[in-house]
Amino acid sequence: MKIRDLLSKNAIDLHSRVKTKEEAVDRLVALMETTGCLSDTAVYKAGILKREAEGSTAIGEGVAIPHAKTDAVKRPALAVMVVPDGCDYDAIDGQPARLFFMIAAPDTEDNVHLDVLGRLSVLLMEDNFRQHLMEAKDADEFLALIDRAEQEKMREEREAGASQAPKAGYRLLGVTACPTGIAHTYMAAEGLTDKARELGVTMKVETDGSGGVKNALTAQEIAACDAIIVAADREVEMARFDGKPVLRAKVSAGINKPGELIEAALSGKAPVYHAEEGARHRDGGGEVKESAGRKIYKYLMNGVSHMLPFVIGGGILIALAFLFDTLLAPDGPASSFGSNSTLAAFFKTAGDTAFGFMLPVLAGFIAMAIADRPGLMVGFVGGALANIGLCFQNGAFVSTSTEGASVVSAGFLGALIAGFLAGFLVKGLEKLCDFLPKSLEGIKPVLIYPLFGLLLIAVLMVFVVNPPLSALNVLISDGLNSLNAGGNAVMGVLLGALVGGMMSVDMGGPVNKAAYLFGTASLVVAGSAVSSGVMASVMIGGMVPPLAVALCTTFFKNRFTKKERQSGLTNYIMGLSFITEGVIPFAAADPLRVIPSCIVGSAAAGALSMLFGCRLPAPHGGIFVFAVVENWPMYLLALAVGSVISMFLLALLKKPIPADKAELGK
């Protein structure tokens, strides 16, 4: 599908005067609505805001490409806006955005939005083309420019494909990847291939984007090439490059300095990559150095990103199991609730199985990010040992399955520690093995690393990590299981207030994510899913901020501009759906009033949820999983109370806006 086919004249505004990011989104969504491609405008806008909360879609050079893939879209479409004076859209280069392309994509498997994103990003790299688009006099001229540029690009690609299919292989290979796997991934690939063509160098670039790996490098191509350029801001598959010169750089270098990267790669000075020796060689010449904090964050996120599908998928199935038992076997024994009916038992078993992989996957992929493939197995086993809480007590080994043993899982924290321990253990083994004879090179990854890595991680987990963490989790579990008994109720309420309030601190940022991960970890005990009071407090804490803002824009209209009041309406949907990020535009515009107000209300809701003994078996879902919440009427009351508290605090802290300015949206 061509870009031109997705554009219509009535969805193009070449003379917009928007000033803020919120206004830009509103105007683009309004343009998109004119195409008739939306079945639900509010849901589509919520998808746009959710994507922006993950990171700005302003890709630099004055360009922004907001996008959403949702069931609210009937067919793919584009909306275009040119802002001559520029608009602050949180671009990575700090410059105002002037040229906007908004993408609407239906929620199908073909990932239309990613293909369009890639092609748009490539076309918009050319300065003259961007300038001509922004200077177009009318929609007809704009469409003609797009059509001509697409045809020219397709012609170049055909010619390049015919001329760059070397029989002896490519001289250079490349891999590009950015954290979101969207625009910059493809822009860097285009920058490298264009510059290589200009220099007369045959080159193939693999893109590791959110739609999967495209243009994948083959073993034959890797063996035949002179060097490899990896322009990536996240971990990519590196073991296949063992023994080849590899130059590593940030993805932005592939966009801004492709010539320098190509020259450096061909100079013969790129360090040879050795997979079995891990990051010692990766930190060698030519690679952009990273701070220790950034590396640790990348390692952690590699584990978390692989773990979350198990949590979300398994959690929703378990929630459905509880719902089916509520409908089909309401009189069944409480001890087996969720498995009393045949249908519920099926969903519960499938969900529990997914949950059983949660901690091993987290630890395994943290270790893999640190030590490449040799770390995966060691981390996976470390996470599994944390999951069963294996300890040495009173002269015997006991775990969560040992009858009569007071042992529980070391949980999320144990798996986290296991992942980092495993990764750095394998790195240490790699360094020690440098002293072995070259004749033993082949047995390192298949014997030495897995054998000694497994032994060491088992010793550390069983004797050092699991015992104290298991004891700590026993204390926490005992406290949560007796919320209404004496003094323990106070601890439970305080914990609920803490995690609920954390959900409002940065609206989807690190503090919010820490609370959410703590909540999801509390859903699993010894690999089996349970209902959690902590998870209930976490979810209700995340639902309060958008609902509070929505209520405040409804009942205290004089505190907000017309645009803010319109945006506030969508926060009803986002709040009920447990999408905290809907508050970000309001928090960014007025953080000193919005954030404290939301924290207080969220903390109150989290505390009340614990006080009322509400427990949740699912990690997400918002109002749609209230049917499986224990004591859901009081849970609904806690949500209402927290939202109203935040609403009144926000109304108290914000000053009324003069009527003339409010209507003008200033």
C-alpha positions as CSV (number, residue, x, y, z in Angstrom):
1,M,0.0,0.0,0.0
2,K,1.4,3.4,-1.0
3,I,1.5,6.4,1.3
4,R,-0.4,8.4,-1.3
5,D,-3.3,5.9,-1.2
6,L,-3.7,6.7,2.5
7,L,-4.1,10.4,2.1
8,S,-7.1,12.5,1.3
9,K,-7.4,16.3,0.8
10,N,-9.8,16.9,3.7
11,A,-7.2,15.4,6.1
12,I,-4.5,17.8,5.2
13,D,-4.0,21.1,7.1
14,L,-1.1,23.1,5.7
15,H,-1.5,26.2,7.8
16,S,-2.1,25.1,11.4
17,R,-1.4,27.4,14.4
18,V,-1.3,24.9,17.2
19,K,1.0,25.7,20.1
20,T,1.2,22.7,22.3
21,K,1.4,18.9,22.0
22,E,-2.1,18.5,23.3
23,E,-3.5,20.9,20.7
24,A,-1.5,19.1,17.9
25,V,-3.0,15.8,18.8
26,D,-6.5,17.2,19.0
27,R,-6.2,18.8,15.6
28,L,-4.7,15.7,13.9
29,V,-7.4,13.5,15.4
30,A,-10.0,15.9,14.1
31,L,-8.5,15.7,10.7
32,M,-8.3,11.9,10.9
33,E,-12.0,11.8,11.8
34,T,-12.9,13.5,8.5
35,T,-11.5,10.5,6.6
36,G,-14.3,8.2,8.0
37,C,-11.7,5.6,9.0
38,L,-12.5,5.8,12.7
39,S,-15.3,3.8,14.4
40,D,-14.6,5.4,17.8
41,T,-12.6,8.7,17.9
42,A,-12.1,8.7,21.7
43,V,-10.6,5.2,21.7
44,Y,-8.3,6.1,18.8
45,K,-7.1,9.3,20.6
46,A,-6.5,7.2,23.7
47,G,-4.3,5.0,21.7
48,I,-2.4,8.0,20.3
49,L,-1.8,9.3,23.9
50,K,-0.8,5.9,25.2
51,R,1.9,5.7,22.5
52,E,3.1,9.2,23.2
53,A,3.4,8.2,26.9
54,E,5.9,5.5,25.9
55,G,8.1,8.1,24.2
56,S,7.6,11.1,21.9
57,T,7.0,10.2,18.2
58,A,8.8,13.4,17.2
59,I,11.7,11.9,15.3
60,G,13.7,15.1,14.9
61,E,14.4,17.5,12.0
62,G,11.0,19.1,12.6
63,V,9.1,15.9,11.9
64,A,6.6,14.0,14.1
65,I,4.7,10.8,13.2
66,P,2.2,10.0,16.0
67,H,0.4,6.7,15.4
68,A,-1.9,4.1,16.9
69,K,-3.0,0.6,16.0
70,T,-6.4,-0.1,17.5
71,D,-9.8,-1.7,16.8
72,A,-11.3,1.8,16.6
73,V,-9.8,2.1,13.1
74,K,-11.8,0.6,10.2
75,R,-9.1,1.0,7.5
76,P,-5.6,2.5,7.4
77,A,-5.4,6.3,6.8
78,L,-3.1,9.3,7.3
79,A,-3.7,12.8,8.5
80,V,-1.2,15.6,7.7
81,M,-0.5,18.9,9.4
82,V,2.0,21.6,8.7
83,V,2.7,24.1,11.6
84,P,4.8,27.0,10.1
85,D,5.7,28.5,13.5
86,G,6.5,25.1,15.0
87,C,5.1,23.3,18.0
88,D,6.9,21.8,21.0
89,Y,6.4,18.0,20.7
90,D,9.2,16.7,22.9
91,A,11.5,15.9,19.9
92,I,14.7,14.0,20.6
93,D,16.7,16.9,19.1
94,G,14.9,19.5,21.2
95,Q,13.6,21.3,18.1
96,P,10.0,22.2,17.4
97,A,8.0,20.0,15.1
98,R,6.6,21.5,11.9
99,L,5.6,18.6,9.8
100,F,3.1,16.0,11.2
101,F,1.9,12.7,9.8
102,M,-0.6,10.9,12.0
103,I,-1.2,7.2,11.2
104,A,-4.4,5.3,11.9
105,A,-4.0,1.5,11.6
106,P,-6.5,-1.3,12.3
107,D,-5.6,-3.9,14.8
108,T,-4.6,-6.6,12.4
109,E,-1.6,-8.9,11.9
110,D,-0.2,-7.1,8.9
111,N,1.2,-4.1,10.9
112,V,0.3,-1.5,8.3
113,H,1.4,1.3,10.6
114,L,5.0,-0.1,10.9
115,D,5.3,-0.3,7.1
116,V,4.0,3.2,6.6
117,L,6.3,4.5,9.4
118,G,9.3,2.9,7.9
119,R,8.6,4.3,4.4
120,L,7.7,7.8,5.8
121,S,10.8,7.9,7.9
122,V,13.0,7.1,4.9
123,L,11.4,9.7,2.6
124,L,11.5,12.4,5.3
125,M,15.2,12.1,5.8
126,E,15.8,14.2,2.7
127,D,16.0,17.9,3.7
128,N,14.8,19.3,0.4
129,F,11.7,17.0,0.3
130,R,10.7,18.0,3.8
131,Q,11.1,21.7,2.9
132,H,9.0,21.3,-0.3
133,L,6.2,19.6,1.7
134,M,6.1,22.4,4.2
135,E,6.0,25.0,1.5
136,A,3.3,23.3,-0.5
137,K,0.6,25.9,-1.5
138,D,-2.3,23.5,-1.4
139,A,-3.3,19.8,-0.8
140,D,-3.0,19.0,-4.5
141,E,0.6,20.1,-4.6
142,F,1.3,18.2,-1.3
143,L,-0.1,15.0,-2.7
144,A,1.8,15.4,-6.0
145,L,5.1,15.8,-4.0
146,I,4.4,12.6,-2.1
147,D,3.4,10.6,-5.2
148,R,6.5,11.7,-7.1
149,A,8.9,11.0,-4.1
150,E,7.4,7.5,-3.7
151,Q,7.8,6.6,-7.4
152,E,11.4,7.9,-7.3
153,K,12.2,5.9,-4.2
154,M,10.7,2.7,-5.7
155,R,12.7,3.2,-8.9
156,E,15.9,3.6,-6.8
157,E,15.2,0.5,-4.8
158,R,14.6,-1.5,-8.0
159,E,17.9,-0.3,-9.5
160,A,19.7,-0.9,-6.2
161,G,18.4,-4.4,-6.0
162,A,19.6,-5.1,-9.5
163,S,23.0,-3.6,-9.0
164,Q,23.7,-4.7,-5.4
165,A,23.2,-8.4,-5.6
166,P,26.9,-9.3,-5.5
167,K,27.8,-12.9,-6.3
168,A,30.6,-12.9,-3.8
169,G,28.5,-11.4,-1.0
170,Y,28.2,-7.9,0.5
171,R,31.4,-6.1,1.6
172,L,29.6,-4.5,4.6
173,L,26.6,-5.7,6.7
174,G,24.6,-3.7,9.2
175,V,22.0,-4.0,11.9
176,T,19.8,-1.1,13.1
177,A,17.5,-1.1,16.1
178,C,16.1,1.6,18.4
179,P,14.2,1.2,21.7
180,T,10.8,1.5,20.2
181,G,11.8,-0.3,17.0
182,I,10.1,2.2,14.7
183,A,11.2,5.3,12.9
184,H,14.9,5.5,13.8
185,T,15.5,1.9,13.0
186,Y,14.5,2.4,9.4
187,M,16.1,5.9,9.1
188,A,19.5,4.5,10.2
189,A,19.2,1.6,7.7
190,E,18.4,4.0,4.9
191,G,21.2,6.4,5.9
192,L,23.8,3.5,5.8
193,T,22.6,2.0,2.6
194,D,22.4,5.3,0.8
195,K,25.9,6.4,1.9
196,A,27.3,2.9,1.0
197,R,25.8,3.2,-2.5
198,E,27.3,6.7,-2.9
199,L,30.7,5.3,-1.9
200,G,30.5,2.3,-4.2
201,V,30.4,-0.1,-1.3
202,T,28.0,-3.1,-1.4
203,M,26.1,-3.2,1.9
204,K,23.0,-5.0,3.3
205,V,21.3,-3.7,6.5
206,E,19.0,-5.8,8.7
207,T,16.3,-3.8,10.6
208,D,15.3,-5.2,14.0
209,G,12.1,-3.3,14.5
210,S,8.9,-3.7,16.5
211,G,7.4,-5.5,13.5
212,G,10.1,-8.1,13.7
213,V,13.4,-8.6,11.9
214,K,13.4,-7.6,8.2
215,N,16.1,-8.1,5.6
216,A,17.7,-10.6,7.9
217,L,21.4,-11.4,7.5
218,T,22.3,-14.9,6.4
219,A,25.2,-17.0,7.7
220,Q,26.7,-17.0,4.2
221,E,26.6,-13.2,4.1
222,I,28.1,-12.8,7.5
223,A,30.9,-15.2,6.6
224,A,31.7,-13.3,3.3
225,C,31.6,-9.7,4.6
226,D,34.6,-7.6,5.6
227,A,32.9,-6.0,8.6
228,I,29.6,-5.4,10.4
229,I,28.1,-2.1,11.7
230,V,25.6,-2.4,14.6
231,A,23.8,0.9,15.0
232,A,21.5,0.1,17.9
233,D,20.3,1.5,21.2
234,R,19.2,-1.8,22.6
235,E,20.5,-5.4,22.6
236,V,20.5,-7.3,19.3
237,E,21.5,-10.9,18.4
238,M,25.3,-10.7,18.4
239,A,26.6,-14.3,18.8
240,R,26.3,-14.9,15.0
241,F,29.1,-12.3,14.5
242,D,31.7,-14.3,16.4
243,G,35.1,-13.7,14.9
244,K,34.1,-10.9,12.6
245,P,35.1,-7.2,12.9
246,V,32.1,-5.4,14.5
247,L,31.7,-1.6,14.9
248,R,29.0,-0.7,17.4
249,A,27.4,2.8,17.6
250,K,24.2,4.5,18.6
251,V,21.3,4.3,16.1
252,S,21.5,8.1,15.7
253,A,25.0,7.7,14.2
254,G,23.5,5.6,11.4
255,I,21.3,8.6,10.6
256,N,23.7,11.5,11.1
257,K,27.2,10.0,10.5
258,P,26.8,7.0,8.1
259,G,29.9,7.9,6.1
260,E,32.1,8.0,9.3
261,L,30.8,4.6,10.3
262,I,31.4,3.0,6.9
263,E,34.9,4.4,6.7
264,A,35.7,3.3,10.2
265,A,34.4,-0.2,9.5
266,L,36.5,-0.5,6.4
267,S,39.6,0.9,8.0
268,G,40.5,-2.4,9.5
269,K,40.4,-1.0,13.0
270,A,37.0,-2.3,14.1
271,P,37.4,-4.7,17.0
272,V,36.9,-8.4,16.4
273,Y,33.8,-9.6,18.2
274,H,34.1,-12.8,20.3
275,A,30.7,-14.1,21.4
276,E,32.1,-16.4,24.1
277,E,34.1,-13.6,25.7
278,G,31.1,-11.3,26.1
279,A,31.1,-7.6,26.8
280,R,34.9,-7.4,27.3
281,H,35.2,-7.3,23.6
282,R,32.0,-5.3,23.0
283,D,33.4,-2.4,25.0
284,G,36.5,-2.3,22.8
285,G,37.4,0.4,20.3
286,G,34.7,1.9,18.1
287,E,31.7,1.3,20.4
288,V,29.9,4.2,22.0
289,K,30.5,3.9,25.8
290,E,27.4,3.8,28.1
291,S,27.1,4.7,31.7
292,A,26.7,1.9,34.2
293,G,23.2,3.0,35.1
294,R,22.1,3.0,31.5
295,K,23.5,-0.5,31.0
296,I,21.8,-1.9,34.1
297,Y,18.5,-0.3,32.9
298,K,18.9,-2.0,29.5
299,Y,19.6,-5.3,31.1
300,L,16.6,-5.0,33.3
301,M,14.3,-3.9,30.5
302,N,15.4,-6.8,28.4
303,G,14.1,-9.2,31.1
304,V,10.9,-7.2,31.8
305,S,9.9,-6.9,28.1
306,H,10.2,-10.7,27.7
307,M,8.4,-11.4,30.9
308,L,5.3,-9.1,30.5
309,P,3.6,-11.2,27.8
310,F,3.6,-14.2,30.2
311,V,2.1,-11.9,33.0
312,I,-0.5,-10.2,30.8
313,G,-1.6,-13.3,28.9
314,G,-1.6,-15.6,31.8
315,G,-3.3,-13.0,34.1
316,I,-6.2,-12.4,31.8
317,L,-6.8,-16.2,31.3
318,I,-6.8,-16.6,35.1
319,A,-9.2,-13.7,35.5
320,L,-11.5,-15.4,33.0
321,A,-11.3,-18.6,35.0
322,F,-12.5,-16.9,38.1
323,L,-15.3,-15.2,36.1
324,F,-16.4,-18.6,34.6
325,D,-16.5,-20.1,38.1
326,T,-18.5,-17.2,39.4
327,L,-21.1,-17.8,36.6
328,L,-20.9,-21.6,36.3
329,A,-20.0,-22.9,39.8
330,P,-20.9,-20.3,42.3
331,D,-21.4,-22.8,45.1
332,G,-18.1,-24.7,44.6
333,P,-15.5,-24.9,47.3
334,A,-13.6,-21.7,48.0
335,S,-10.3,-23.5,48.2
336,S,-10.5,-24.4,44.5
337,F,-12.2,-21.3,43.2
338,G,-11.1,-20.8,39.6
339,S,-11.0,-24.6,38.9
340,N,-14.4,-25.8,40.0
341,S,-16.0,-25.9,36.5
342,T,-14.4,-27.6,33.6
343,L,-14.1,-24.5,31.5
344,A,-12.6,-22.5,34.4
345,A,-10.1,-25.3,35.1
346,F,-8.8,-25.2,31.6
347,F,-8.3,-21.4,31.6
348,K,-6.7,-21.5,35.1
349,T,-4.3,-24.3,34.1
350,A,-3.2,-22.4,31.0
351,G,-2.8,-19.2,32.9
352,D,-0.9,-20.8,35.8
353,T,1.5,-22.4,33.2
354,A,2.2,-19.0,31.7
355,F,2.8,-17.6,35.2
356,G,5.2,-20.4,36.0
357,F,7.5,-19.1,33.3
358,M,7.4,-15.5,34.5
359,L,10.4,-15.4,36.9
360,P,12.7,-17.7,34.9
361,V,12.1,-15.7,31.8
362,L,12.8,-12.4,33.6
363,A,16.1,-13.8,35.0
364,G,17.1,-15.6,31.8
365,F,16.8,-12.6,29.5
366,I,18.5,-10.2,32.0
367,A,21.4,-12.6,32.0
368,M,21.3,-12.9,28.2
369,A,21.5,-9.1,27.8
370,I,24.7,-9.2,30.0
371,A,26.5,-12.3,28.7
372,D,24.7,-13.1,25.4
373,R,23.5,-16.7,24.8
374,P,25.8,-18.4,27.4
375,G,24.0,-16.4,30.1
376,L,20.5,-17.5,29.1
377,M,20.4,-21.0,30.6
378,V,22.2,-19.9,33.8
379,G,19.8,-17.0,34.3
380,F,16.8,-19.2,33.5
381,V,17.7,-21.8,36.1
382,G,18.5,-19.0,38.7
383,G,15.0,-17.6,38.1
384,A,13.5,-21.0,38.5
385,L,15.3,-21.6,41.8
386,A,14.1,-18.2,43.0
387,N,10.6,-19.3,42.0
388,I,10.6,-22.4,44.1
389,G,12.5,-20.8,46.9
390,L,15.0,-23.7,47.3
391,C,16.9,-23.3,50.5
392,F,19.2,-25.3,52.8
393,Q,17.5,-25.5,56.2
394,N,18.3,-27.8,59.2
395,G,20.6,-30.0,57.2
396,A,18.1,-30.6,54.3
397,F,17.1,-28.9,51.1
398,V,13.6,-27.6,51.1
399,S,11.4,-25.7,48.6
400,T,7.8,-24.5,48.2
401,S,6.8,-28.1,47.4
402,T,8.3,-29.6,50.5
403,E,5.6,-30.7,52.9
404,G,5.6,-28.8,56.2
405,A,8.5,-26.4,55.2
406,S,8.1,-22.7,55.9
407,V,9.5,-21.7,52.6
408,V,8.0,-19.5,49.9
409,S,9.3,-18.2,46.6
410,A,12.1,-15.6,46.6
411,G,9.8,-13.9,44.1
412,F,10.4,-11.0,41.7
413,L,13.3,-9.6,43.7
414,G,15.0,-13.0,43.8
415,A,14.6,-13.5,40.1
416,L,16.0,-10.0,39.5
417,I,19.1,-10.8,41.6
418,A,19.4,-14.2,39.9
419,G,19.4,-12.6,36.4
420,F,22.2,-10.1,37.2
421,L,24.2,-12.7,39.1
422,A,24.0,-15.2,36.3
423,G,25.0,-12.7,33.7
424,F,28.0,-11.5,35.6
425,L,29.0,-15.0,36.6
426,V,29.1,-16.1,33.0
427,K,31.1,-13.0,32.1
428,G,33.6,-13.9,34.9
429,L,33.9,-17.4,33.5
430,E,34.6,-16.0,30.1
431,K,37.5,-14.0,31.4
432,L,38.9,-16.9,33.4
433,C,38.7,-19.1,30.3
434,D,40.9,-16.7,28.4
435,F,43.8,-18.5,29.9
436,L,42.8,-22.0,28.6
437,P,44.5,-23.4,25.6
438,K,43.1,-22.6,22.2
439,S,42.4,-26.3,21.6
440,L,39.6,-26.0,24.2
441,E,37.9,-23.1,22.5
442,G,35.1,-25.2,21.1
443,I,34.0,-26.7,24.5
444,K,33.6,-23.4,26.3
445,P,30.1,-22.5,25.2
446,V,28.8,-26.1,25.2
447,L,30.4,-27.5,28.4
448,I,32.4,-25.1,30.6
449,Y,29.9,-22.1,30.7
450,P,26.7,-24.1,31.2
451,L,28.2,-26.6,33.7
452,F,30.1,-24.2,36.0
453,G,27.6,-21.4,35.5
454,L,24.8,-23.7,36.6
455,L,26.8,-24.9,39.6
456,L,27.7,-21.4,40.8
457,I,24.2,-19.9,40.4
458,A,22.7,-22.9,42.2
459,V,25.1,-22.4,45.1
460,L,24.5,-18.7,45.3
461,M,20.7,-18.9,45.1
462,V,20.3,-21.8,47.5
463,F,22.7,-20.7,50.2
464,V,22.9,-16.9,49.8
465,V,19.9,-15.3,48.0
466,N,16.9,-17.5,48.7
467,P,17.0,-17.9,52.5
468,P,16.7,-14.2,53.4
469,L,14.3,-13.3,50.6
470,S,12.1,-16.3,51.3
471,A,12.0,-15.2,55.0
472,L,11.1,-11.7,53.9
473,N,8.4,-12.9,51.6
474,V,7.0,-15.0,54.4
475,L,6.7,-11.9,56.6
476,I,5.0,-10.0,53.8
477,S,2.7,-12.9,52.9
478,D,1.7,-13.3,56.5
479,G,1.0,-9.6,56.8
480,L,-1.1,-9.5,53.6
481,N,-3.0,-12.7,54.5
482,S,-4.1,-11.2,57.8
483,L,-5.0,-7.6,56.8
484,N,-8.0,-7.5,59.1
485,A,-6.3,-9.1,62.1
486,G,-4.9,-6.7,64.8
487,G,-1.9,-4.6,64.0
488,N,-1.1,-6.3,60.7
489,A,-4.0,-4.4,59.1
490,V,-2.1,-1.2,59.7
491,M,0.9,-2.6,57.7
492,G,-1.3,-3.7,54.9
493,V,-3.1,-0.3,54.7
494,L,0.3,1.5,54.6
495,L,1.5,-0.8,51.9
496,G,-1.6,-0.2,49.9
497,A,-1.2,3.5,50.3
498,L,2.5,3.3,49.2
499,V,2.0,1.3,46.0
500,G,-1.1,3.2,45.1
501,G,0.6,6.5,45.5
502,M,3.6,5.3,43.5
503,M,1.4,4.7,40.5
504,S,0.8,8.5,40.3
505,V,4.3,9.8,40.8
506,D,5.4,9.7,37.2
507,M,2.4,8.3,35.2
508,G,4.0,5.4,33.5
509,G,7.7,6.2,34.4
510,P,10.2,4.2,36.5
511,V,8.4,4.7,39.9
512,N,5.0,3.8,38.3
513,K,6.6,0.7,36.7
514,A,8.3,-0.4,39.9
515,A,5.0,-0.4,41.7
516,Y,3.3,-2.3,38.8
517,L,6.0,-4.9,38.7
518,F,5.8,-5.4,42.4
519,G,2.1,-5.9,42.1
520,T,2.4,-8.4,39.3
521,A,5.1,-10.3,41.3
522,S,2.6,-10.7,44.1
523,L,0.2,-12.6,41.9
524,V,2.5,-15.6,41.9
525,V,3.4,-17.9,44.8
526,A,5.6,-20.9,43.9
527,G,4.6,-20.7,40.3
528,S,0.8,-20.7,40.9
529,A,-1.4,-17.7,40.4
530,V,-3.2,-16.2,43.4
531,S,-5.4,-13.2,44.1
532,S,-3.4,-10.3,45.4
533,G,-4.3,-7.3,47.6
534,V,-1.1,-5.5,46.4
535,M,-2.2,-5.9,42.8
536,A,-5.6,-4.5,43.6
537,S,-4.0,-1.5,45.3
538,V,-1.7,-1.0,42.3
539,M,-4.4,-1.1,39.7
540,I,-6.8,1.2,41.6
541,G,-3.9,3.6,42.2
542,G,-3.3,3.8,38.5
543,M,-7.0,4.3,37.7
544,V,-7.4,7.3,40.0
545,P,-5.4,10.0,38.2
546,P,-7.2,10.0,34.8
547,L,-10.6,9.7,36.5
548,A,-9.7,12.5,38.8
549,V,-8.7,14.8,36.0
550,A,-11.8,13.8,34.0
551,L,-14.0,14.6,37.0
552,C,-12.3,17.9,37.6
553,T,-12.7,19.1,34.0
554,T,-16.4,18.2,34.3
555,F,-17.3,19.7,37.6
556,F,-14.7,22.5,37.9
557,K,-14.6,23.7,34.3
558,N,-13.3,27.2,35.1
559,R,-9.9,25.6,36.0
560,F,-9.3,24.4,32.5
561,T,-9.1,25.7,29.0
562,K,-11.6,24.6,26.3
563,K,-9.0,22.2,24.9
564,E,-8.2,20.8,28.3
565,R,-11.9,20.1,29.0
566,Q,-12.3,18.3,25.7
567,S,-9.2,16.2,26.5
568,G,-10.5,15.5,29.9
569,L,-13.4,13.6,28.6
570,T,-11.2,10.9,27.1
571,N,-9.7,10.4,30.6
572,Y,-12.9,8.7,31.7
573,I,-12.2,5.9,29.2
574,M,-8.5,5.8,30.0
575,G,-9.1,5.8,33.8
576,L,-11.6,3.0,33.6
577,S,-9.3,1.0,31.4
578,F,-6.3,1.4,33.8
579,I,-4.3,3.7,31.4
580,T,-2.6,6.1,33.8
581,E,-0.7,7.8,31.0
582,G,-3.8,9.8,30.0
583,V,-2.8,12.3,32.7
584,I,0.6,13.1,31.2
585,P,-0.5,16.2,29.2
586,F,-2.0,17.7,32.3
587,A,0.9,16.7,34.6
588,A,3.4,18.1,32.1
589,A,1.5,21.4,31.9
590,D,1.1,21.9,35.6
591,P,3.2,19.3,37.5
592,L,3.2,21.0,40.9
593,R,-0.5,20.9,41.2
594,V,-1.6,17.8,39.2
595,I,1.0,15.3,40.5
596,P,0.6,15.9,44.3
597,S,-3.2,15.8,43.9
598,C,-3.1,12.5,42.1
599,I,-0.7,11.0,44.5
600,V,-2.9,11.7,47.5
601,G,-6.0,10.3,45.8
602,S,-4.2,7.2,44.6
603,A,-2.7,6.5,48.0
604,A,-6.1,6.9,49.6
605,A,-7.7,4.5,47.1
606,G,-4.9,1.9,47.6
607,A,-5.2,2.1,51.3
608,L,-9.0,1.7,51.3
609,S,-8.6,-1.3,48.9
610,M,-6.4,-3.0,51.4
611,L,-8.6,-2.0,54.3
612,F,-11.6,-3.5,52.6
613,G,-9.8,-6.7,51.9
614,C,-10.1,-6.4,48.1
615,R,-7.9,-8.8,46.1
616,L,-7.3,-9.0,42.3
617,P,-6.2,-12.1,40.3
618,A,-5.4,-10.2,37.1
619,P,-2.5,-7.8,36.3
620,H,-4.6,-5.5,34.1
621,G,-8.0,-4.8,32.8
622,G,-9.5,-2.0,34.8
623,I,-13.2,-1.9,35.1
624,F,-13.5,-5.0,32.8
625,V,-12.0,-7.3,35.5
626,F,-14.0,-5.9,38.4
627,A,-16.2,-8.9,38.3
628,V,-13.4,-11.1,39.6
629,V,-12.2,-8.7,42.3
630,E,-12.9,-10.0,45.8
631,N,-15.3,-7.6,47.5
632,W,-15.8,-5.6,44.3
633,P,-18.5,-3.2,45.6
634,M,-16.1,-1.8,48.2
635,Y,-13.3,-1.8,45.5
636,L,-15.6,0.4,43.4
637,L,-16.2,2.6,46.4
638,A,-12.4,2.9,47.1
639,L,-11.9,4.0,43.4
640,A,-14.7,6.6,43.7
641,V,-13.4,8.0,47.0
642,G,-9.8,8.2,45.7
643,S,-10.9,9.9,42.5
644,V,-13.1,12.4,44.3
645,I,-10.3,13.3,46.8
646,S,-7.9,14.0,43.9
647,M,-10.6,16.0,42.1
648,F,-11.2,18.3,45.0
649,L,-7.5,18.7,45.7
650,L,-6.8,19.6,42.1
651,A,-9.7,22.1,42.0
652,L,-8.4,23.6,45.3
653,L,-4.8,24.0,44.0
654,K,-5.6,25.2,40.5
655,K,-6.7,28.8,40.1
656,P,-9.8,29.7,37.9
657,I,-9.0,30.8,34.4
658,P,-10.6,34.0,33.1
659,A,-13.6,33.1,30.9
660,D,-12.2,34.7,27.7
661,K,-8.9,32.9,27.9
662,A,-10.5,29.6,28.8
663,E,-12.7,29.7,25.7
664,L,-9.7,30.7,23.5
665,G,-7.8,27.7,24.8
666,K,-4.9,29.8,26.1
